[in-house]
Amino acid sequence: MKTGKPAAGKADKLPKILIGSGLALLVIGFIVLSKANRMADNWAGFAAPFLLLAGWIVIAAGLWKQEK
């Protein structure tokens, strides 16, 4: 009899994938941030804040998904 719950393996993998992806975005964001000039008016100064923010959001989503 099926209960409608996903398999335990798949339910456990998604939060880990999200947290890992978020950490990767943070690392990429900091690497891109290191390429920004003093006034942050080049491509790196524009892209880095979005990458860093996206990384934190994805990590939060992974932690939130893990609690449920």
N, CA, C and O of each residue as an XYZ file, in Angstrom:
272
protein
N       0.840     -1.164      0.000
C       0.000      0.000      0.000
C       0.893      1.238      0.000
O       1.794      1.348      0.832
N       0.654      2.169     -0.923
C       1.445      3.391     -1.027
C       0.856      4.468     -0.139
O      -0.362      4.625     -0.045
N       1.747      5.209      0.515
C       1.296      6.257      1.422
C       1.408      7.640      0.798
O       0.957      8.616      1.396
N       1.998      7.750     -0.388
C       2.139      9.040     -1.043
C       3.404      9.786     -0.639
O       3.649     10.892     -1.121
N       4.213      9.193      0.240
C       5.458      9.826      0.650
C       6.560      9.442     -0.333
O       6.577      8.316     -0.830
N       7.483     10.364     -0.620
C       8.580     10.007     -1.508
C       9.520      9.013     -0.834
O       9.540      8.880      0.390
N      10.281      8.334     -1.647
C      11.241      7.376     -1.108
C      12.230      8.101     -0.209
O      12.571      9.258     -0.456
N      12.683      7.430      0.816
C      13.569      8.062      1.797
C      14.862      8.552      1.156
O      15.400      9.578      1.571
N      15.364      7.850      0.166
C      16.604      8.251     -0.481
C      16.482      9.558     -1.219
O      17.367     10.409     -1.121
N      15.409      9.736     -1.953
C      15.219     10.973     -2.709
C      14.920     12.154     -1.796
O      15.350     13.274     -2.073
N      14.200     11.922     -0.730
C      13.864     13.007      0.196
C      15.109     13.496      0.930
O      15.195     14.670      1.290
N      16.055     12.620      1.150
C      17.275     12.996      1.856
C      18.273     13.695      0.950
O      19.108     14.455      1.441
N      18.216     13.466     -0.337
C      19.199     14.030     -1.263
C      18.930     15.485     -1.611
O      19.880     16.249     -1.789
N      17.694     15.890     -1.714
C      17.374     17.244     -2.161
C      17.944     18.325     -1.254
O      18.554     19.261     -1.770
N      17.784     18.256      0.062
C      18.385     19.299      0.896
C      19.904     19.362      0.770
O      20.487     20.447      0.784
N      20.538     18.209      0.647
C      21.993     18.188      0.494
C      22.419     18.813     -0.824
O      23.422     19.524     -0.883
N      21.661     18.551     -1.877
C      21.959     19.149     -3.184
C      21.768     20.653     -3.124
O      22.583     21.405     -3.658
N      20.702     21.095     -2.480
C      20.460     22.536     -2.365
C      21.548     23.228     -1.550
O      22.039     24.285     -1.946
N      21.923     22.650     -0.433
C      22.955     23.260      0.403
C      24.295     23.269     -0.328
O      25.028     24.256     -0.265
N      24.617     22.188     -1.012
C      25.856     22.140     -1.781
C      25.873     23.145     -2.914
O      26.897     23.776     -3.175
N      24.745     23.295     -3.587
C      24.649     24.284     -4.658
C      24.767     25.701     -4.113
O      25.392     26.564     -4.731
N      24.169     25.932     -2.961
C      24.275     27.249     -2.336
C      25.704     27.581     -1.936
O      26.156     28.713     -2.109
N      26.410     26.598     -1.403
C      27.812     26.816     -1.051
C      28.647     27.092     -2.298
O      29.540     27.939     -2.280
N      28.353     26.375     -3.380
C      29.074     26.626     -4.633
C      28.803     28.039     -5.140
O      29.717     28.707     -5.623
N      27.561     28.498     -5.033
C      27.241     29.866     -5.448
C      27.976     30.890     -4.591
O      28.429     31.914     -5.100
N      28.096     30.621     -3.300
C      28.831     31.533     -2.427
C      30.306     31.612     -2.813
O      30.884     32.697     -2.873
N      30.904     30.461     -3.072
C      32.315     30.442     -3.463
C      32.509     31.185     -4.771
O      33.433     31.989     -4.899
N      31.644     30.924     -5.745
C      31.728     31.624     -7.032
C      31.510     33.117     -6.834
O      32.191     33.934     -7.454
N      30.565     33.475     -5.973
C      30.300     34.886     -5.706
C      31.501     35.605     -5.120
O      31.799     36.736     -5.503
N      32.196     34.950     -4.187
C      33.378     35.582     -3.602
C      34.535     35.646     -4.594
O      35.312     36.601     -4.576
N      34.655     34.647     -5.452
C      35.696     34.696     -6.484
C      35.415     35.834     -7.453
O      36.321     36.581     -7.822
N      34.153     35.965     -7.864
C      33.786     37.061     -8.767
C      33.977     38.404     -8.064
O      34.422     39.367     -8.688
N      33.648     38.478     -6.778
C      33.816     39.713     -6.020
C      35.281     40.156     -5.980
O      35.576     41.351     -5.959
N      36.181     39.196     -5.969
C      37.600     39.550     -5.957
C      38.050     40.182     -7.271
O      39.106     40.813     -7.319
N      37.273     40.023     -8.326
C      37.593     40.613     -9.632
C      37.019     42.020     -9.792
O      37.314     42.693    -10.779
N      36.217     42.468     -8.851
C      35.587     43.790     -8.959
C      36.621     44.887     -8.714
O      37.537     44.721     -7.909
N      36.466     46.004     -9.413
C      37.367     47.133     -9.187
C      36.887     47.937     -7.981
O      35.871     47.596     -7.377
N      37.605     48.997     -7.628
C      37.286     49.755     -6.405
C      35.901     50.379     -6.436
O      35.235     50.447     -5.403
N      35.465     50.824     -7.569
C      34.148     51.460     -7.680
C      33.034     50.450     -7.951
O      31.858     50.814     -7.962
N      33.388     49.201     -8.168
C      32.434     48.121     -8.458
C      31.542     48.456     -9.637
O      30.353     48.137     -9.634
N      32.121     49.108    -10.658
C      31.318     49.455    -11.834
C      31.637     48.565    -13.034
O      31.273     48.898    -14.161
N      32.308     47.442    -12.805
C      32.526     46.484    -13.882
C      31.552     45.311    -13.724
O      30.706     45.320    -12.831
N      31.674     44.323    -14.576
C      30.737     43.194    -14.567
C      30.785     42.447    -13.236
O      29.752     41.982    -12.753
N      31.963     42.327    -12.644
C      32.091     41.587    -11.393
C      31.403     42.332    -10.239
O      30.786     41.708     -9.376
N      31.511     43.634    -10.229
C      30.845     44.414     -9.197
C      29.338     44.351     -9.306
O      28.626     44.515     -8.315
N      28.850     44.112    -10.520
C      27.405     43.982    -10.722
C      26.920     42.572    -10.379
O      25.868     42.420     -9.759
N      27.670     41.544    -10.772
C      27.204     40.161    -10.637
C      27.411     39.575     -9.242
O      26.604     38.762     -8.792
N      28.477     39.975     -8.555
C      28.817     39.351     -7.274
C      27.713     39.451     -6.215
O      27.425     38.447     -5.564
N      27.089     40.603     -6.014
C      26.036     40.641     -4.984
C      24.869     39.696     -5.273
O      24.297     39.104     -4.357
N      24.525     39.561     -6.542
C      23.424     38.654     -6.898
C      23.814     37.195     -6.661
O      22.995     36.399     -6.201
N      25.062     36.843     -6.975
C      25.518     35.474     -6.729
C      25.551     35.165     -5.236
O      25.141     34.085     -4.810
N      26.041     36.115     -4.444
C      26.094     35.894     -3.001
C      24.698     35.781     -2.394
O      24.447     34.909     -1.562
N      23.812     36.647     -2.802
C      22.447     36.592     -2.293
C      21.749     35.300     -2.714
O      21.047     34.680     -1.915
N      21.942     34.905     -3.949
C      21.345     33.654     -4.425
C      21.891     32.464     -3.649
O      21.148     31.531     -3.343
N      23.175     32.486     -3.328
C      23.760     31.400     -2.545
C      23.119     31.269     -1.180
O      22.792     30.163     -0.749
N      22.935     32.401     -0.487
C      22.304     32.351      0.834
C      20.852     31.903      0.747
O      20.375     31.181      1.623
N      20.148     32.319     -0.292
C      18.742     31.919     -0.452
C      18.635     30.422     -0.698
O      17.761     29.760     -0.138
N      19.519     29.884     -1.533
C      19.488     28.445     -1.834
C      19.853     27.633     -0.593
O      19.256     26.585     -0.345
N      20.822     28.101      0.187
C      21.168     27.408      1.439
C      19.978     27.423      2.396
O      19.666     26.405      3.014
N      19.320     28.561      2.520
C      18.146     28.645      3.395
C      17.042     27.706      2.922
O      16.375     27.073      3.740
N      16.846     27.613      1.612
C      15.831     26.697      1.086
C      16.191     25.250      1.400
O      15.314     24.445      1.712
N      17.466     24.919      1.320
C      17.897     23.564      1.659
C      17.697     23.241      3.127
O      17.295     22.131      3.475
N      17.976     24.204      3.985
C      17.757     23.983      5.423
C      16.269     23.906      5.751
O      15.856     23.103      6.588
N      15.471     24.733      5.097
C      14.033     24.705      5.328
C      13.419     23.400      4.851
O      12.536     22.842      5.503
N      13.893     22.917      3.708
C      13.385     21.657      3.164
C      13.778     20.481      4.053
O      13.047     19.494      4.139
N      14.915     20.583      4.704
C      15.403     19.509      5.553
C      14.546     19.342      6.801
O      14.406     18.231      7.312
N      13.977     20.425      7.291
C      13.187     20.372      8.514
C      11.843     19.684      8.312
O      11.301     19.113      9.258
N      11.302     19.726      7.119
C       9.971     19.171      6.893
C       9.976     17.678      6.794
O       8.924     17.068      6.603
